[in-house]
């Protein structure tokens, strides 16, 4: 019964995502907003891979999100006008940085791990903020834009058509989500759940805890780096705010808001966050106060997040 319910919910989510550009305008939305929901949803789901399924909190994921954004932007501006190559380089830069940082902090636990991720994230932020000649500093990296993709037999115009770009983002999102789901269903994913539930018992069973947490951290940052590249392509712009710990806090809010121990919860949380931000910010500058109030209410009364209202926590 539960598996049939999960299948139905999966199909419903994909149906909504596939049809989103055609019905968003009827409720005051637009394709670029849908693309932003997907990008932020992927970032939140990436964090949830580490937080919800491994039990390790990071407040520094914005660093790798921002590195992905700068990686694609700097590739297109300084190296070669190629969107796919820019995405690959952005992912590689973010993942490589995560591998190094993760190796340095992997033995820390709890608040110490979270604070270390903030510290390293702020290092990347200040590099981007101060390196004016390359990154543009506080003004951000501009003077570039996403390039239409040449397939040899034709070209995909992701520059001038927001609907086409939305489906380009959706394809990237679908590939990332499919890989993430496969990893979580694998023995590696089950090991992460064992670490989340009882790290000491998992250690007694002979599981190398540090290496599994490091790998979970790196995989999580790989996906968030992909989200960062897509976010930069969406805006044709990258700025230091994408690396700031405040952005990491937004990812945590999205994850908890939707339901951090469910697979789709962070996507739901990101959709609520992005849509409310877009709507409320057009009426007041204090939009974050409303998001904060909603977050407090969800934490107090619905600890399993919004998705927890509709079905019981999935058996792990």
C-alpha positions as a printed NumPy array, in Angstrom:
array([[  0.   ,   0.   ,   0.   ],
       [  2.815,   2.351,   0.982],
       [  4.809,   1.601,  -2.18 ],
       [  1.756,   2.303,  -4.344],
       [  1.251,   5.597,  -2.514],
       [  4.903,   6.533,  -3.088],
       [  4.59 ,   5.682,  -6.786],
       [  1.465,   7.811,  -7.093],
       [  3.151,  10.752,  -5.344],
       [  6.232,  10.404,  -7.572],
       [  4.082,  10.439, -10.712],
       [  2.109,  13.436,  -9.429],
       [  5.297,  15.412,  -8.754],
       [  6.736,  14.661, -12.192],
       [  3.422,  15.533, -13.857],
       [  3.421,  18.913, -12.09 ],
       [  7.039,  19.594, -13.051],
       [  6.557,  18.593, -16.692],
       [  3.477,  20.769, -17.122],
       [  4.552,  23.72 , -14.987],
       [  5.387,  26.223, -17.79 ],
       [  1.894,  25.801, -19.244],
       [ -0.139,  26.571, -16.123],
       [  2.102,  28.868, -14.067],
       [  0.93 ,  31.983, -15.906],
       [ -2.664,  31.306, -14.823],
       [ -1.644,  31.757, -11.168],
       [  0.664,  34.713, -11.775],
       [  3.859,  32.743, -12.307],
       [  6.339,  32.58 , -15.179],
       [  8.835,  30.011, -16.575],
       [ 11.886,  31.614, -14.939],
       [ 10.212,  31.205, -11.547],
       [  9.683,  27.518, -12.306],
       [ 13.367,  27.194, -13.216],
       [ 14.297,  28.808,  -9.91 ],
       [ 12.089,  26.35 ,  -8.015],
       [ 13.9  ,  23.453,  -9.702],
       [ 17.353,  24.888,  -9.029],
       [ 16.667,  25.655,  -5.379],
       [ 14.867,  22.33 ,  -5.017],
       [ 17.957,  20.519,  -6.29 ],
       [ 20.17 ,  22.492,  -3.89 ],
       [ 17.905,  21.659,  -0.937],
       [ 17.71 ,  17.98 ,  -1.938],
       [ 21.507,  17.94 ,  -2.19 ],
       [ 21.814,  19.244,   1.359],
       [ 19.203,  16.709,   2.454],
       [ 21.43 ,  13.908,   1.136],
       [ 23.86 ,  14.876,   3.904],
       [ 21.466,  16.198,   6.55 ],
       [ 18.373,  14.044,   6.191],
       [ 19.949,  10.742,   5.159],
       [ 23.361,  10.888,   6.846],
       [ 22.465,  12.993,   9.871],
       [ 25.216,  15.593,   9.417],
       [ 24.383,  19.318,   9.339],
       [ 26.294,  21.658,   7.03 ],
       [ 25.929,  25.427,   7.029],
       [ 28.507,  25.814,   4.272],
       [ 26.82 ,  24.339,   1.209],
       [ 26.438,  27.788,  -0.315],
       [ 30.207,  27.791,  -0.854],
       [ 29.987,  24.946,  -3.369],
       [ 26.769,  26.344,  -4.83 ],
       [ 28.653,  29.619,  -5.44 ],
       [ 31.784,  27.886,  -6.746],
       [ 29.624,  26.104,  -9.305],
       [ 28.109,  29.456, -10.31 ],
       [ 31.488,  31.164, -10.67 ],
       [ 32.912,  28.099, -12.403],
       [ 30.394,  28.213, -15.255],
       [ 30.45 ,  32.019, -15.476],
       [ 34.237,  32.317, -15.581],
       [ 34.502,  29.467, -18.088],
       [ 32.117,  31.145, -20.513],
       [ 33.604,  34.612, -19.993],
       [ 37.331,  33.827, -19.885],
       [ 37.885,  30.402, -21.475],
       [ 35.362,  29.31 , -24.082],
       [ 31.707,  30.098, -24.892],
       [ 30.365,  26.62 , -24.092],
       [ 27.477,  26.005, -21.718],
       [ 28.062,  22.224, -21.247],
       [ 31.789,  22.709, -20.622],
       [ 31.029,  25.517, -18.195],
       [ 28.652,  23.271, -16.253],
       [ 31.242,  20.478, -16.081],
       [ 33.968,  22.836, -14.897],
       [ 31.646,  24.423, -12.333],
       [ 30.748,  20.982, -10.945],
       [ 34.403,  19.927, -10.926],
       [ 35.534,  23.058,  -9.07 ],
       [ 32.825,  22.762,  -6.421],
       [ 33.356,  19.023,  -5.941],
       [ 37.152,  19.322,  -5.735],
       [ 36.87 ,  22.033,  -3.086],
       [ 34.394,  19.894,  -1.129],
       [ 36.732,  16.897,  -1.277],
       [ 39.57 ,  18.926,   0.262],
       [ 37.427,  20.652,   2.895],
       [ 35.613,  17.426,   3.741],
       [ 38.89 ,  15.622,   4.373],
       [ 39.868,  18.339,   6.875],
       [ 36.632,  18.369,   8.885],
       [ 35.278,  14.839,   8.52 ],
       [ 36.21 ,  13.801,  12.062],
       [ 34.266,  16.667,  13.62 ],
       [ 30.719,  16.077,  14.83 ],
       [ 27.624,  18.069,  15.65 ],
       [ 27.924,  21.81 ,  16.047],
       [ 31.703,  21.657,  15.476],
       [ 31.207,  20.21 ,  11.997],
       [ 28.524,  22.808,  11.212],
       [ 30.73 ,  25.687,  12.396],
       [ 33.706,  24.391,  10.417],
       [ 31.609,  24.322,   7.244],
       [ 30.63 ,  27.96 ,   7.874],
       [ 34.272,  28.946,   8.392],
       [ 35.502,  27.347,   5.18 ],
       [ 32.502,  28.674,   3.286],
       [ 33.286,  32.21 ,   4.389],
       [ 36.85 ,  31.802,   3.135],
       [ 35.52 ,  31.2  ,  -0.382],
       [ 33.074,  34.069,   0.045],
       [ 35.788,  36.586,   0.925],
       [ 37.995,  35.394,  -1.942],
       [ 35.147,  36.053,  -4.381],
       [ 34.32 ,  39.337,  -2.642],
       [ 37.897,  40.691,  -2.683],
       [ 39.233,  39.36 ,  -6.008],
       [ 37.711,  42.204,  -8.004],
       [ 39.786,  41.825, -11.162],
       [ 38.599,  38.257, -11.77 ],
       [ 35.274,  37.772,  -9.956],
       [ 33.972,  41.331, -10.166],
       [ 33.963,  41.574,  -6.378],
       [ 30.799,  42.903,  -4.769],
       [ 29.416,  43.838,  -8.22 ],
       [ 29.444,  40.196,  -9.267],
       [ 30.61 ,  38.446, -12.416],
       [ 28.754,  39.91 , -15.382],
       [ 29.503,  40.416, -19.066],
       [ 28.626,  36.846, -20.013],
       [ 25.481,  34.831, -20.76 ],
       [ 24.415,  31.259, -21.326],
       [ 25.25 ,  30.004, -24.811],
       [ 22.839,  28.046, -27.064],
       [ 23.811,  24.372, -27.122],
       [ 25.004,  23.039, -30.482],
       [ 24.064,  19.366, -30.951],
       [ 25.657,  19.083, -34.383],
       [ 22.368,  18.501, -36.161],
       [ 20.689,  21.489, -34.507],
       [ 20.884,  24.09 , -31.754],
       [ 18.957,  24.335, -28.492],
       [ 18.271,  28.006, -27.817],
       [ 18.42 ,  28.15 , -24.017],
       [ 19.232,  31.87 , -24.173],
       [ 16.164,  33.478, -25.709],
       [ 13.427,  31.012, -24.763],
       [ 12.584,  30.672, -21.055],
       [ 10.417,  27.576, -21.607],
       [ 13.218,  25.733, -23.389],
       [ 15.641,  26.694, -20.637],
       [ 13.143,  25.426, -18.045],
       [ 13.104,  21.996, -19.692],
       [ 16.901,  22.051, -19.943],
       [ 17.021,  22.625, -16.17 ],
       [ 14.382,  19.923, -15.678],
       [ 16.506,  17.388, -17.583],
       [ 19.545,  18.208, -15.42 ],
       [ 17.345,  18.01 , -12.325],
       [ 15.893,  14.646, -13.381],
       [ 19.336,  13.108, -14.01 ],
       [ 20.645,  14.361, -10.66 ],
       [ 17.563,  13.159,  -8.765],
       [ 17.692,   9.732, -10.438],
       [ 21.356,   9.294,  -9.429],
       [ 20.582,  10.491,  -5.912],
       [ 17.682,   8.041,  -5.562],
       [ 19.803,   5.169,  -6.876],
       [ 22.565,   5.953,  -4.377],
       [ 20.119,   6.08 ,  -1.474],
       [ 18.625,   2.717,  -2.455],
       [ 22.069,   1.117,  -2.755],
       [ 24.002,  -0.572,   0.092],
       [ 25.961,   2.677,   0.416],
       [ 22.732,   4.596,   1.008],
       [ 21.561,   2.055,   3.595],
       [ 24.896,   2.457,   5.355],
       [ 24.356,   6.21 ,   5.519],
       [ 20.973,   5.6  ,   7.154],
       [ 22.646,   3.307,   9.706],
       [ 25.137,   6.074,  10.528],
       [ 22.291,   8.56 ,  10.878],
       [ 20.326,   6.348,  13.25 ],
       [ 23.192,   5.211,  15.479],
       [ 26.763,   6.114,  14.569],
       [ 28.325,   4.191,  17.443],
       [ 26.486,   0.98 ,  16.583],
       [ 27.452,   1.371,  12.919],
       [ 31.074,   1.729,  14.003],
       [ 30.837,  -1.452,  16.074],
       [ 29.606,  -3.228,  12.922],
       [ 32.87 ,  -2.303,  11.214],
       [ 31.592,   0.511,   9.014],
       [ 34.294,   3.122,   8.262],
       [ 32.316,   6.115,   9.515],
       [ 34.701,   8.891,   8.487],
       [ 35.068,   7.735,   4.889],
       [ 31.302,   7.322,   4.463],
       [ 30.571,  10.788,   5.864],
       [ 33.308,  12.281,   3.667],
       [ 31.877,  10.592,   0.582],
       [ 28.34 ,  11.673,   1.486],
       [ 29.586,  15.252,   1.918],
       [ 31.375,  15.219,  -1.448],
       [ 28.406,  13.705,  -3.305],
       [ 26.063,  16.222,  -1.687],
       [ 28.356,  19.092,  -2.74 ],
       [ 28.612,  17.712,  -6.274],
       [ 24.85 ,  18.037,  -6.681],
       [ 24.724,  21.471,  -5.048],
       [ 27.525,  22.598,  -7.398],
       [ 25.339,  21.509, -10.317],
       [ 22.51 ,  23.582,  -8.838],
       [ 24.897,  26.531,  -8.616],
       [ 25.839,  26.289, -12.289],
       [ 22.172,  26.218, -13.29 ],
       [ 21.4  ,  29.186, -11.039],
       [ 24.162,  31.231, -12.673],
       [ 22.897,  30.27 , -16.134],
       [ 19.368,  31.226, -15.119],
       [ 20.48 ,  34.729, -14.128],
       [ 23.436,  35.096, -16.527],
       [ 25.238,  36.345, -13.445],
       [ 27.212,  35.169, -10.408],
       [ 27.825,  37.157,  -7.244],
       [ 29.413,  36.584,  -3.805],
       [ 26.016,  36.293,  -2.095],
       [ 25.742,  32.815,  -3.619],
       [ 28.666,  31.737,  -1.403],
       [ 27.53 ,  33.421,   1.808],
       [ 26.382,  31.403,   4.804],
       [ 22.992,  33.163,   4.614],
       [ 22.366,  31.23 ,   1.406],
       [ 23.248,  28.025,   3.241],
       [ 20.681,  28.985,   5.867],
       [ 18.06 ,  29.294,   3.131],
       [ 18.874,  25.755,   1.983],
       [ 18.432,  24.476,   5.548],
       [ 15.098,  26.304,   5.878],
       [ 13.856,  24.799,   2.585],
       [ 14.91 ,  21.319,   3.691],
       [ 13.293,  21.481,   7.127],
       [ 10.217,  23.285,   5.797],
       [  9.417,  20.516,   3.338],
       [ 10.55 ,  17.564,   5.434],
       [ 14.212,  16.712,   5.808],
       [ 13.896,  12.938,   6.119],
       [ 11.746,  12.529,   3.02 ],
       [ 13.108,  12.393,  -0.493],
       [ 10.805,  15.018,  -2.059],
       [ 10.347,  17.148,   1.048],
       [ 13.149,  19.627,   0.248],
       [ 11.71 ,  20.224,  -3.232],
       [  8.321,  21.051,  -1.683],
       [ 10.027,  23.311,   0.835],
       [ 11.997,  25.064,  -1.912],
       [  8.836,  25.623,  -3.951],
       [  7.086,  27.198,  -0.962],
       [ 10.121,  29.342,  -0.131],
       [ 10.748,  30.579,  -3.69 ],
       [  7.103,  31.284,  -4.533],
       [  6.459,  33.088,  -1.249],
       [  9.672,  35.073,  -1.649],
       [  8.694,  36.111,  -5.175],
       [  5.177,  37.098,  -4.155],
       [  5.799,  38.746,  -0.771],
       [  8.963,  40.596,  -1.835],
       [  6.929,  42.387,  -4.499],
       [  4.819,  43.888,  -1.704],
       [  7.302,  44.437,   1.129],
       [ 11.043,  44.417,   1.799],
       [ 10.447,  42.459,   5.015],
       [  9.529,  39.265,   3.177],
       [ 11.984,  37.208,   5.233],
       [  9.939,  37.929,   8.376],
       [  6.981,  36.057,   6.877],
       [  9.2  ,  33.155,   5.808],
       [ 10.696,  33.049,   9.292],
       [  7.26 ,  32.982,  10.925],
       [  6.144,  30.148,   8.66 ],
       [  9.348,  28.25 ,   9.437],
       [  8.79 ,  28.608,  13.195],
       [  5.197,  27.395,  12.898],
       [  6.251,  24.351,  10.864],
       [  9.048,  23.456,  13.302],
       [  6.723,  23.803,  16.315],
       [  3.635,  22.061,  14.983],
       [  4.781,  19.933,  12.017],
       [  8.288,  18.671,  12.87 ],
       [  8.293,  16.338,   9.862],
       [  7.707,  19.245,   7.522],
       [  4.918,  20.05 ,   5.114],
       [  5.211,  16.698,   3.352],
       [  4.711,  14.967,   6.699],
       [  1.124,  16.229,   6.678],
       [  0.28 ,  13.989,   3.735],
       [  1.902,  10.707,   4.556],
       [  3.777,   8.981,   7.298],
       [  7.531,   9.048,   7.388],
       [  8.941,   6.601,   4.888],
       [ 10.332,   3.423,   6.339],
       [ 14.069,   3.481,   6.001]])
